[in-house]
Amino acid sequence: MTPGALDSAWARIVDEHGADEEGVVPIGGAALIRVNNREVEAISGGEDALDSLEWAVNEVLGEALEGAETIVVAEERTLVID
């Protein structure tokens, strides 16, 4: 990834959406969590989990990182049915 790209993107995201005391950024029904200087986790739950994730990753994070040299999406899915 372009050096500093995530730093700049994260600052923009926090400025636009706010963050709690632990640094978690709520995005509608989802949340973005900065793991380190190269990784962000997106989490969601509930009925509209996939829609919330799509918005958080593609719209918010994707737009903030637009123009970054390299973006890699690692995928992990967990489905829990009550």
Backbone bond lengths (Angstrom), bond angles and torsions (degrees), N, CA, C in turn:
res aa  C-N    CA-C-N  psi(-1)  N-CA   C-N-CA  omega(-1)  CA-C   N-CA-C  phi
1 M - - - 1.442 - - 1.516 108.04 -
2 T 1.299 115.72 145.14 1.452 120.83 176.73 1.531 109.02 -53.61
3 P 1.347 119.14 129.97 1.457 120.58 -179.00 1.530 111.53 -54.56
4 G 1.327 115.16 132.72 1.460 120.22 178.46 1.512 115.17 80.78
5 A 1.338 118.04 -5.11 1.466 120.23 -176.66 1.519 111.41 -62.26
6 L 1.324 117.33 -44.45 1.460 119.47 -179.43 1.523 110.98 -69.88
7 D 1.345 117.27 -35.54 1.469 119.84 177.21 1.526 110.33 -59.22
8 S 1.313 116.82 -48.39 1.460 121.46 -179.66 1.519 111.53 -64.87
9 A 1.329 115.89 -44.49 1.463 120.47 -179.45 1.524 110.15 -63.67
10 W 1.329 117.28 -43.89 1.457 120.85 -177.94 1.531 110.79 -64.59
11 A 1.313 117.46 -41.46 1.467 120.95 177.79 1.527 110.47 -59.84
12 R 1.314 116.15 -42.14 1.477 121.08 178.68 1.532 110.48 -64.45
13 I 1.328 117.18 -44.37 1.469 121.45 -179.31 1.528 110.33 -63.08
14 V 1.319 117.68 -46.33 1.466 121.14 -179.94 1.520 110.51 -63.98
15 D 1.314 116.92 -39.67 1.464 120.76 178.71 1.531 110.94 -62.70
16 E 1.324 116.78 -40.71 1.467 121.17 -176.65 1.531 113.15 -80.66
17 H 1.341 117.92 -32.90 1.463 120.93 -171.94 1.523 114.50 -117.42
18 G 1.321 117.85 -13.04 1.452 120.90 -178.15 1.520 111.17 79.06
19 A 1.310 116.08 168.39 1.465 122.38 179.13 1.520 107.93 -148.58
20 D 1.333 115.97 150.29 1.462 118.86 177.06 1.520 109.26 -82.44
21 E 1.331 116.58 -176.88 1.464 120.88 -176.30 1.518 113.64 -64.84
22 E 1.331 117.33 -18.17 1.470 121.47 177.39 1.527 112.01 -94.74
23 G 1.327 117.39 0.91 1.452 121.34 178.63 1.520 114.39 87.44
24 V 1.330 117.94 8.13 1.463 122.07 178.94 1.525 108.45 -80.03
25 V 1.330 116.13 130.43 1.456 121.69 -179.66 1.528 108.95 -102.59
26 P 1.343 117.73 112.55 1.453 119.72 177.60 1.531 110.61 -75.93
27 I 1.327 115.49 132.39 1.466 121.48 178.66 1.529 106.38 -128.57
28 G 1.312 117.46 90.17 1.458 120.12 -176.40 1.516 109.51 59.92
29 G 1.337 117.48 -124.31 1.454 121.90 178.84 1.510 113.64 -87.71
30 A 1.315 117.74 6.24 1.464 122.49 -179.54 1.525 109.04 -118.60
31 A 1.313 115.85 -179.83 1.463 120.99 175.64 1.518 108.94 -149.75
32 L 1.322 115.36 149.31 1.459 122.23 174.05 1.523 107.60 -111.10
33 I 1.330 115.66 136.03 1.455 121.62 -179.38 1.526 108.11 -128.54
34 R 1.309 116.59 122.95 1.466 119.70 178.05 1.517 108.95 -79.94
35 V 1.321 115.99 120.14 1.462 122.22 -177.59 1.525 110.51 -86.47
36 N 1.321 116.45 -47.49 1.464 121.81 179.43 1.530 107.91 -158.96
37 N 1.330 117.69 -163.11 1.467 119.53 -175.76 1.528 113.77 -77.01
38 R 1.356 116.58 1.50 1.464 119.59 179.77 1.522 113.62 -132.62
39 E 1.349 117.44 -4.14 1.460 120.19 -173.76 1.526 112.67 -133.39
40 V 1.340 114.17 142.34 1.458 122.81 172.79 1.517 107.23 -132.68
41 E 1.323 116.73 135.12 1.460 121.45 174.82 1.518 109.06 -98.98
42 A 1.312 115.82 142.69 1.461 121.73 172.93 1.516 106.89 -117.13
43 I 1.326 116.70 128.04 1.459 120.99 -179.96 1.519 109.82 -127.93
44 S 1.319 115.76 153.68 1.449 120.92 177.74 1.508 109.23 -162.10
45 G 1.295 116.13 160.68 1.452 121.65 177.37 1.517 109.20 -154.76
46 G 1.296 116.15 172.61 1.453 120.02 178.70 1.513 112.68 95.05
47 E 1.320 114.87 -174.78 1.468 121.49 -175.90 1.521 113.46 -59.71
48 D 1.304 117.02 -41.23 1.465 121.70 -175.16 1.522 112.43 -102.67
49 A 1.334 117.10 32.97 1.465 121.44 -174.81 1.523 112.29 -57.49
50 L 1.319 117.45 -45.54 1.467 119.32 -177.22 1.523 111.65 -67.79
51 D 1.314 117.44 -39.15 1.464 120.05 176.69 1.523 110.85 -63.71
52 S 1.336 115.93 -42.14 1.464 120.37 179.22 1.521 111.41 -63.76
53 L 1.332 116.46 -42.55 1.464 120.35 178.11 1.518 111.27 -63.87
54 E 1.317 116.34 -43.20 1.465 120.84 179.67 1.518 110.26 -57.93
55 W 1.304 116.96 -44.94 1.460 121.08 -179.80 1.528 110.75 -66.40
56 A 1.332 116.94 -47.19 1.460 120.49 -177.73 1.530 111.93 -61.93
57 V 1.343 116.82 -43.49 1.461 120.48 -175.81 1.527 111.68 -80.70
58 N 1.320 117.32 -52.72 1.465 120.01 -173.64 1.521 113.49 -77.46
59 E 1.309 116.74 -42.80 1.462 119.07 -176.54 1.528 111.60 -83.17
60 V 1.318 117.19 -57.91 1.466 120.35 -172.86 1.532 111.75 -74.93
61 L 1.329 117.34 -59.76 1.461 120.31 -177.65 1.522 111.70 -69.48
62 G 1.328 116.90 -45.05 1.464 120.91 -179.32 1.511 113.02 -59.60
63 E 1.339 116.61 -44.44 1.459 119.60 179.10 1.520 111.76 -67.44
64 A 1.334 117.24 -38.22 1.464 120.18 179.24 1.526 111.62 -66.59
65 L 1.340 117.24 -30.57 1.469 121.48 179.85 1.529 113.06 -95.62
66 E 1.310 117.22 5.18 1.462 119.71 -178.70 1.525 110.32 -54.92
67 G 1.311 115.83 130.53 1.449 121.60 -179.30 1.522 113.78 93.30
68 A 1.333 117.55 -9.45 1.468 119.81 176.57 1.523 107.71 -64.85
69 E 1.309 116.21 144.60 1.463 121.31 -173.92 1.528 112.80 -61.44
70 T 1.312 117.75 -42.63 1.458 120.56 -176.36 1.519 110.05 -139.37
71 I 1.318 116.11 130.12 1.457 121.61 173.16 1.511 106.84 -129.49
72 V 1.321 116.66 125.76 1.454 121.95 178.61 1.520 107.61 -120.19
73 V 1.311 116.68 130.37 1.451 120.76 177.98 1.512 108.34 -106.79
74 A 1.328 116.23 117.28 1.462 121.88 174.01 1.520 106.08 -96.15
75 E 1.297 116.24 135.20 1.458 120.26 -172.24 1.519 111.23 -114.19
76 E 1.317 115.54 132.54 1.451 121.15 173.48 1.517 106.32 -139.04
77 R 1.299 116.47 129.58 1.469 120.32 -178.57 1.509 109.60 -120.37
78 T 1.309 115.72 136.93 1.449 121.41 173.44 1.512 106.69 -134.17
79 L 1.300 116.76 125.23 1.445 121.28 179.12 1.516 108.04 -119.59
80 V 1.311 115.65 121.85 1.452 121.35 -179.75 1.523 107.30 -117.58
81 I 1.313 116.03 125.96 1.463 120.65 179.06 1.523 108.13 -113.89
82 D 1.325 114.56 124.19 1.467 120.10 179.38 1.517 110.54 -82.37
